[in-house]
Amino acid sequence: MRVSMVNSRPAGQRIFRVAPPPGRGNPLSVVGAGWYKAAVEKALEFADLLRLMDERSTAFRAAVAAAPSLDVRVPTCPEWTLFDLVQHLGEGRRKWAAIVAAGPADAPPAMSAPVPPREREALLAWFAASTGELLAALREAGPDRGCWTWWGSSQAPQTAGAVARHQLQQVAVHTYDAQVAVGAPQPLPDEVALDGVDEFLTTCVATTAAWPHKPAVIDYHATEGRSWRLWFSADGARTARLSAPVAGEGPEAAYASARGTANELVMFFYGRIRMDLLRLDGDRRVFDQLIAWEPDE
């Protein structure tokens, strides 16, 4: 599972279906007595994604403004200072604004972002302008317009709406990083965290790259009442949200499961907290295999 500063994975062929584990049939057709019933819940609306992205960007700027210096180290990104963090996130906003504006493409457009200023007030204004560029490009495109993305083989579509969803998580996690740097970390807002679990699993874990170990099933449970299942096999990794946790033994039981708040799950996914801070059940080695997995596509 690729977990870098905010996770990235190369592009491949886009697939939207949920592939069943070997020999189990189509999970989406199984109801009641089957091994699970898929929940049908809507993700955040496009307007909400943009609103929350703007809110998290404001919180990010507030954390940076509160720091004694832009040279403060960021413990959750050990090689970076706050200046590096602002530069990384601001350049990313401009890059994705250009990608969304370009529309459907086989590769991202060539571009170069202006050099960010070193003075704090000017830097924060530069970052605010970067965020504004991305929000404007997303509003202009609308949620359904296609564009290049690196997650082509995942279960996330290659659309401006999916970009908005992923970029909300990018700024949310980096806002947490900035807050940690100034000694005032705050959990993600509930709606951001819950959508973040689903977004990470569908975009950053789901893939058609072959799982190199024996087939496995992992469940994630958020204490807020949502659960997700992942299937790993030679056909790749697929995920679906569960209408209710699956308990007991038998073909419907997971090999391993992890439970925590949605915020804790997102922070674990992005390497901000240790796995030991979650409640783990079953074969823990499956989690170790997943963390170490670097699928080539």
TORKOL-4160 file (C-alpha; in steps of 0.2 Angstrom, whole numbers, padded with zeros to 4 digits, m for minus):
297
<pt num="1" X="0000" Y="0000" Z="0000"/>
<pt num="2" X="0008" Y="0016" Z="m0006"/>
<pt num="3" X="0009" Y="0028" Z="0008"/>
<pt num="4" X="0020" Y="0043" Z="0005"/>
<pt num="5" X="0018" Y="0060" Z="0011"/>
<pt num="6" X="0000" Y="0060" Z="0005"/>
<pt num="7" X="0000" Y="0044" Z="m0005"/>
<pt num="8" X="0001" Y="0042" Z="m0024"/>
<pt num="9" X="0000" Y="0027" Z="m0036"/>
<pt num="10" X="0003" Y="0026" Z="m0055"/>
<pt num="11" X="m0011" Y="0026" Z="m0067"/>
<pt num="12" X="m0018" Y="0011" Z="m0076"/>
<pt num="13" X="m0034" Y="0005" Z="m0084"/>
<pt num="14" X="m0049" Y="0011" Z="m0075"/>
<pt num="15" X="m0062" Y="m0001" Z="m0068"/>
<pt num="16" X="m0078" Y="0003" Z="m0059"/>
<pt num="17" X="m0085" Y="m0014" Z="m0054"/>
<pt num="18" X="m0082" Y="m0023" Z="m0038"/>
<pt num="19" X="m0073" Y="m0039" Z="m0041"/>
<pt num="20" X="m0078" Y="m0054" Z="m0030"/>
<pt num="21" X="m0065" Y="m0065" Z="m0021"/>
<pt num="22" X="m0061" Y="m0081" Z="m0030"/>
<pt num="23" X="m0074" Y="m0093" Z="m0030"/>
<pt num="24" X="m0087" Y="m0083" Z="m0021"/>
<pt num="25" X="m0098" Y="m0075" Z="m0035"/>
<pt num="26" X="m0103" Y="m0057" Z="m0036"/>
<pt num="27" X="m0104" Y="m0050" Z="m0019"/>
<pt num="28" X="m0116" Y="m0036" Z="m0025"/>
<pt num="29" X="m0129" Y="m0049" Z="m0029"/>
<pt num="30" X="m0129" Y="m0057" Z="m0012"/>
<pt num="31" X="m0143" Y="m0052" Z="0000"/>
<pt num="32" X="m0148" Y="m0057" Z="0017"/>
<pt num="33" X="m0140" Y="m0074" Z="0020"/>
<pt num="34" X="m0125" Y="m0071" Z="0009"/>
<pt num="35" X="m0108" Y="m0066" Z="0015"/>
<pt num="36" X="m0112" Y="m0048" Z="0015"/>
<pt num="37" X="m0125" Y="m0035" Z="0009"/>
<pt num="38" X="m0117" Y="m0020" Z="0000"/>
<pt num="39" X="m0123" Y="m0003" Z="0008"/>
<pt num="40" X="m0129" Y="0010" Z="m0004"/>
<pt num="41" X="m0124" Y="0027" Z="0003"/>
<pt num="42" X="m0120" Y="0043" Z="m0006"/>
<pt num="43" X="m0103" Y="0051" Z="m0005"/>
<pt num="44" X="m0101" Y="0069" Z="m0001"/>
<pt num="45" X="m0110" Y="0081" Z="m0014"/>
<pt num="46" X="m0098" Y="0090" Z="m0025"/>
<pt num="47" X="m0103" Y="0107" Z="m0018"/>
<pt num="48" X="m0099" Y="0100" Z="0000"/>
<pt num="49" X="m0082" Y="0094" Z="m0006"/>
<pt num="50" X="m0077" Y="0111" Z="m0012"/>
<pt num="51" X="m0084" Y="0119" Z="0004"/>
<pt num="52" X="m0074" Y="0108" Z="0015"/>
<pt num="53" X="m0059" Y="0110" Z="0004"/>
<pt num="54" X="m0060" Y="0129" Z="0007"/>
<pt num="55" X="m0063" Y="0126" Z="0025"/>
<pt num="56" X="m0048" Y="0115" Z="0027"/>
<pt num="57" X="m0037" Y="0127" Z="0017"/>
<pt num="58" X="m0042" Y="0141" Z="0029"/>
<pt num="59" X="m0038" Y="0130" Z="0044"/>
<pt num="60" X="m0021" Y="0126" Z="0036"/>
<pt num="61" X="m0017" Y="0144" Z="0034"/>
<pt num="62" X="m0022" Y="0147" Z="0052"/>
<pt num="63" X="m0010" Y="0134" Z="0058"/>
<pt num="64" X="0005" Y="0141" Z="0048"/>
<pt num="65" X="0001" Y="0159" Z="0053"/>
<pt num="66" X="0002" Y="0153" Z="0072"/>
<pt num="67" X="0019" Y="0145" Z="0070"/>
<pt num="68" X="0034" Y="0155" Z="0077"/>
<pt num="69" X="0043" Y="0152" Z="0061"/>
<pt num="70" X="0042" Y="0144" Z="0044"/>
<pt num="71" X="0057" Y="0134" Z="0048"/>
<pt num="72" X="0048" Y="0124" Z="0061"/>
<pt num="73" X="0050" Y="0106" Z="0058"/>
<pt num="74" X="0034" Y="0095" Z="0053"/>
<pt num="75" X="0035" Y="0079" Z="0064"/>
<pt num="76" X="0023" Y="0069" Z="0053"/>
<pt num="77" X="0033" Y="0074" Z="0038"/>
<pt num="78" X="0051" Y="0073" Z="0045"/>
<pt num="79" X="0061" Y="0080" Z="0031"/>
<pt num="80" X="0050" Y="0095" Z="0029"/>
<pt num="81" X="0049" Y="0112" Z="0037"/>
<pt num="82" X="0032" Y="0122" Z="0037"/>
<pt num="83" X="0038" Y="0131" Z="0022"/>
<pt num="84" X="0041" Y="0115" Z="0013"/>
<pt num="85" X="0024" Y="0109" Z="0017"/>
<pt num="86" X="0016" Y="0125" Z="0011"/>
<pt num="87" X="0026" Y="0124" Z="m0005"/>
<pt num="88" X="0021" Y="0106" Z="m0008"/>
<pt num="89" X="0003" Y="0109" Z="m0005"/>
<pt num="90" X="0002" Y="0125" Z="m0015"/>
<pt num="91" X="0011" Y="0118" Z="m0030"/>
<pt num="92" X="m0001" Y="0103" Z="m0029"/>
<pt num="93" X="m0016" Y="0114" Z="m0030"/>
<pt num="94" X="m0010" Y="0123" Z="m0045"/>
<pt num="95" X="m0005" Y="0106" Z="m0054"/>
<pt num="96" X="m0022" Y="0099" Z="m0051"/>
<pt num="97" X="m0030" Y="0115" Z="m0057"/>
<pt num="98" X="m0021" Y="0113" Z="m0073"/>
<pt num="99" X="m0026" Y="0095" Z="m0075"/>
<pt num="100" X="m0044" Y="0098" Z="m0072"/>
<pt num="101" X="m0044" Y="0113" Z="m0084"/>
<pt num="102" X="m0036" Y="0102" Z="m0097"/>
<pt num="103" X="m0050" Y="0090" Z="m0097"/>
<pt num="104" X="m0049" Y="0072" Z="m0103"/>
<pt num="105" X="m0031" Y="0067" Z="m0107"/>
<pt num="106" X="m0018" Y="0053" Z="m0108"/>
<pt num="107" X="m0006" Y="0063" Z="m0097"/>
<pt num="108" X="m0005" Y="0078" Z="m0086"/>
<pt num="109" X="m0002" Y="0095" Z="m0095"/>
<pt num="110" X="0016" Y="0102" Z="m0094"/>
<pt num="111" X="0016" Y="0117" Z="m0082"/>
<pt num="112" X="0027" Y="0126" Z="m0070"/>
<pt num="113" X="0021" Y="0134" Z="m0054"/>
<pt num="114" X="0028" Y="0151" Z="m0049"/>
<pt num="115" X="0041" Y="0151" Z="m0035"/>
<pt num="116" X="0033" Y="0153" Z="m0018"/>
<pt num="117" X="0039" Y="0169" Z="m0008"/>
<pt num="118" X="0049" Y="0166" Z="0008"/>
<pt num="119" X="0040" Y="0180" Z="0018"/>
<pt num="120" X="0025" Y="0172" Z="0028"/>
<pt num="121" X="0011" Y="0184" Z="0023"/>
<pt num="122" X="0016" Y="0183" Z="0005"/>
<pt num="123" X="0017" Y="0164" Z="0006"/>
<pt num="124" X="0000" Y="0162" Z="0014"/>
<pt num="125" X="m0007" Y="0174" Z="0000"/>
<pt num="126" X="0002" Y="0163" Z="m0013"/>
<pt num="127" X="m0006" Y="0148" Z="m0005"/>
<pt num="128" X="m0023" Y="0155" Z="m0005"/>
<pt num="129" X="m0022" Y="0160" Z="m0023"/>
<pt num="130" X="m0016" Y="0142" Z="m0027"/>
<pt num="131" X="m0032" Y="0135" Z="m0018"/>
<pt num="132" X="m0043" Y="0147" Z="m0027"/>
<pt num="133" X="m0036" Y="0141" Z="m0044"/>
<pt num="134" X="m0041" Y="0123" Z="m0040"/>
<pt num="135" X="m0058" Y="0128" Z="m0033"/>
<pt num="136" X="m0061" Y="0139" Z="m0049"/>
<pt num="137" X="m0056" Y="0125" Z="m0061"/>
<pt num="138" X="m0067" Y="0112" Z="m0052"/>
<pt num="139" X="m0082" Y="0123" Z="m0052"/>
<pt num="140" X="m0079" Y="0127" Z="m0070"/>
<pt num="141" X="m0078" Y="0108" Z="m0075"/>
<pt num="142" X="m0092" Y="0102" Z="m0064"/>
<pt num="143" X="m0091" Y="0084" Z="m0056"/>
<pt num="144" X="m0093" Y="0073" Z="m0071"/>
<pt num="145" X="m0080" Y="0080" Z="m0083"/>
<pt num="146" X="m0066" Y="0068" Z="m0087"/>
<pt num="147" X="m0048" Y="0072" Z="m0084"/>
<pt num="148" X="m0031" Y="0063" Z="m0082"/>
<pt num="149" X="m0028" Y="0055" Z="m0065"/>
<pt num="150" X="m0015" Y="0043" Z="m0058"/>
<pt num="151" X="m0028" Y="0031" Z="m0051"/>
<pt num="152" X="m0034" Y="0024" Z="m0067"/>
<pt num="153" X="m0035" Y="0006" Z="m0061"/>
<pt num="154" X="m0044" Y="0010" Z="m0045"/>
<pt num="155" X="m0062" Y="0010" Z="m0042"/>
<pt num="156" X="m0062" Y="0029" Z="m0042"/>
<pt num="157" X="m0068" Y="0038" Z="m0059"/>
<pt num="158" X="m0056" Y="0049" Z="m0068"/>
<pt num="159" X="m0067" Y="0064" Z="m0066"/>
<pt num="160" X="m0066" Y="0082" Z="m0059"/>
<pt num="161" X="m0077" Y="0075" Z="m0045"/>
<pt num="162" X="m0065" Y="0062" Z="m0040"/>
<pt num="163" X="m0051" Y="0074" Z="m0040"/>
<pt num="164" X="m0061" Y="0085" Z="m0028"/>
<pt num="165" X="m0064" Y="0071" Z="m0017"/>
<pt num="166" X="m0045" Y="0066" Z="m0016"/>
<pt num="167" X="m0039" Y="0084" Z="m0015"/>
<pt num="168" X="m0050" Y="0087" Z="0000"/>
<pt num="169" X="m0041" Y="0073" Z="0009"/>
<pt num="170" X="m0024" Y="0079" Z="0004"/>
<pt num="171" X="m0027" Y="0096" Z="0011"/>
<pt num="172" X="m0036" Y="0089" Z="0026"/>
<pt num="173" X="m0021" Y="0077" Z="0031"/>
<pt num="174" X="m0008" Y="0091" Z="0028"/>
<pt num="175" X="m0019" Y="0103" Z="0039"/>
<pt num="176" X="m0017" Y="0090" Z="0052"/>
<pt num="177" X="0002" Y="0090" Z="0049"/>
<pt num="178" X="0003" Y="0109" Z="0051"/>
<pt num="179" X="m0007" Y="0108" Z="0067"/>
<pt num="180" X="0005" Y="0095" Z="0074"/>
<pt num="181" X="0020" Y="0106" Z="0069"/>
<pt num="182" X="0013" Y="0120" Z="0080"/>
<pt num="183" X="0007" Y="0109" Z="0094"/>
<pt num="184" X="m0012" Y="0110" Z="0091"/>
<pt num="185" X="m0017" Y="0094" Z="0082"/>
<pt num="186" X="m0036" Y="0092" Z="0079"/>
<pt num="187" X="m0045" Y="0077" Z="0072"/>
<pt num="188" X="m0052" Y="0079" Z="0055"/>
<pt num="189" X="m0071" Y="0084" Z="0054"/>
<pt num="190" X="m0082" Y="0069" Z="0055"/>
<pt num="191" X="m0089" Y="0071" Z="0037"/>
<pt num="192" X="m0071" Y="0073" Z="0030"/>
<pt num="193" X="m0065" Y="0058" Z="0040"/>
<pt num="194" X="m0079" Y="0046" Z="0035"/>
<pt num="195" X="m0078" Y="0051" Z="0017"/>
<pt num="196" X="m0059" Y="0049" Z="0018"/>
<pt num="197" X="m0059" Y="0031" Z="0023"/>
<pt num="198" X="m0070" Y="0027" Z="0008"/>
<pt num="199" X="m0060" Y="0038" Z="m0003"/>
<pt num="200" X="m0043" Y="0031" Z="0002"/>
<pt num="201" X="m0049" Y="0013" Z="0000"/>
<pt num="202" X="m0057" Y="0015" Z="m0017"/>
<pt num="203" X="m0043" Y="0027" Z="m0024"/>
<pt num="204" X="m0027" Y="0022" Z="m0016"/>
<pt num="205" X="m0029" Y="0003" Z="m0012"/>
<pt num="206" X="m0041" Y="m0004" Z="m0025"/>
<pt num="207" X="m0031" Y="m0009" Z="m0040"/>
<pt num="208" X="m0030" Y="m0022" Z="m0054"/>
<pt num="209" X="m0012" Y="m0026" Z="m0050"/>
<pt num="210" X="m0010" Y="m0044" Z="m0043"/>
<pt num="211" X="m0009" Y="m0047" Z="m0024"/>
<pt num="212" X="0007" Y="m0056" Z="m0022"/>
<pt num="213" X="0001" Y="m0066" Z="m0007"/>
<pt num="214" X="m0013" Y="m0079" Z="m0004"/>
<pt num="215" X="m0030" Y="m0072" Z="m0006"/>
<pt num="216" X="m0036" Y="m0062" Z="0009"/>
<pt num="217" X="m0051" Y="m0052" Z="0016"/>
<pt num="218" X="m0049" Y="m0037" Z="0027"/>
<pt num="219" X="m0063" Y="m0027" Z="0036"/>
<pt num="220" X="m0061" Y="m0009" Z="0042"/>
<pt num="221" X="m0074" Y="m0003" Z="0055"/>
<pt num="222" X="m0077" Y="0015" Z="0060"/>
<pt num="223" X="m0084" Y="0018" Z="0077"/>
<pt num="224" X="m0096" Y="0030" Z="0069"/>
<pt num="225" X="m0105" Y="0015" Z="0062"/>
<pt num="226" X="m0098" Y="0012" Z="0045"/>
<pt num="227" X="m0088" Y="m0003" Z="0039"/>
<pt num="228" X="m0079" Y="m0007" Z="0023"/>
<pt num="229" X="m0072" Y="m0024" Z="0016"/>
<pt num="230" X="m0057" Y="m0027" Z="0005"/>
<pt num="231" X="m0053" Y="m0042" Z="m0005"/>
<pt num="232" X="m0036" Y="m0046" Z="m0011"/>
<pt num="233" X="m0032" Y="m0059" Z="m0025"/>
<pt num="234" X="m0022" Y="m0062" Z="m0041"/>
<pt num="235" X="m0035" Y="m0051" Z="m0049"/>
<pt num="236" X="m0030" Y="m0036" Z="m0038"/>
<pt num="237" X="m0039" Y="m0027" Z="m0024"/>
<pt num="238" X="m0057" Y="m0022" Z="m0023"/>
<pt num="239" X="m0067" Y="m0014" Z="m0010"/>
<pt num="240" X="m0085" Y="m0011" Z="m0005"/>
<pt num="241" X="m0094" Y="m0003" Z="0010"/>
<pt num="242" X="m0104" Y="m0015" Z="0021"/>
<pt num="243" X="m0122" Y="m0011" Z="0027"/>
<pt num="244" X="m0117" Y="m0020" Z="0044"/>
<pt num="245" X="m0101" Y="m0028" Z="0051"/>
<pt num="246" X="m0100" Y="m0046" Z="0047"/>
<pt num="247" X="m0097" Y="m0057" Z="0062"/>
<pt num="248" X="m0094" Y="m0076" Z="0065"/>
<pt num="249" X="m0085" Y="m0089" Z="0056"/>
<pt num="250" X="m0087" Y="m0095" Z="0038"/>
<pt num="251" X="m0084" Y="m0089" Z="0021"/>
<pt num="252" X="m0091" Y="m0072" Z="0025"/>
<pt num="253" X="m0078" Y="m0069" Z="0039"/>
<pt num="254" X="m0063" Y="m0058" Z="0037"/>
<pt num="255" X="m0046" Y="m0064" Z="0039"/>
<pt num="256" X="m0042" Y="m0048" Z="0049"/>
<pt num="257" X="m0051" Y="m0032" Z="0054"/>
<pt num="258" X="m0046" Y="m0015" Z="0061"/>
<pt num="259" X="m0057" Y="m0004" Z="0071"/>
<pt num="260" X="m0055" Y="0015" Z="0076"/>
<pt num="261" X="m0063" Y="0031" Z="0073"/>
<pt num="262" X="m0064" Y="0037" Z="0055"/>
<pt num="263" X="m0051" Y="0050" Z="0059"/>
<pt num="264" X="m0040" Y="0036" Z="0066"/>
<pt num="265" X="m0042" Y="0025" Z="0051"/>
<pt num="266" X="m0038" Y="0040" Z="0039"/>
<pt num="267" X="m0022" Y="0044" Z="0049"/>
<pt num="268" X="m0017" Y="0026" Z="0049"/>
<pt num="269" X="m0019" Y="0025" Z="0030"/>
<pt num="270" X="m0008" Y="0040" Z="0028"/>
<pt num="271" X="0005" Y="0034" Z="0040"/>
<pt num="272" X="0001" Y="0047" Z="0053"/>
<pt num="273" X="m0002" Y="0035" Z="0067"/>
<pt num="274" X="0004" Y="0018" Z="0072"/>
<pt num="275" X="m0006" Y="0002" Z="0068"/>
<pt num="276" X="m0006" Y="m0002" Z="0087"/>
<pt num="277" X="m0017" Y="0013" Z="0090"/>
<pt num="278" X="m0031" Y="0003" Z="0081"/>
<pt num="279" X="m0041" Y="m0012" Z="0088"/>
<pt num="280" X="m0035" Y="m0026" Z="0078"/>
<pt num="281" X="m0042" Y="m0044" Z="0076"/>
<pt num="282" X="m0037" Y="m0059" Z="0066"/>
<pt num="283" X="m0021" Y="m0062" Z="0057"/>
<pt num="284" X="m0011" Y="m0046" Z="0059"/>
<pt num="285" X="0002" Y="m0052" Z="0046"/>
<pt num="286" X="m0011" Y="m0047" Z="0032"/>
<pt num="287" X="m0009" Y="m0029" Z="0038"/>
<pt num="288" X="0010" Y="m0030" Z="0037"/>
<pt num="289" X="0008" Y="m0037" Z="0020"/>
<pt num="290" X="m0003" Y="m0023" Z="0014"/>
<pt num="291" X="0008" Y="m0009" Z="0021"/>
<pt num="292" X="0023" Y="m0017" Z="0012"/>
<pt num="293" X="0014" Y="m0019" Z="m0004"/>
<pt num="294" X="0020" Y="m0008" Z="m0018"/>
<pt num="295" X="0009" Y="m0014" Z="m0034"/>
<pt num="296" X="0017" Y="m0011" Z="m0051"/>
<pt num="297" X="0005" Y="m0006" Z="m0064"/>
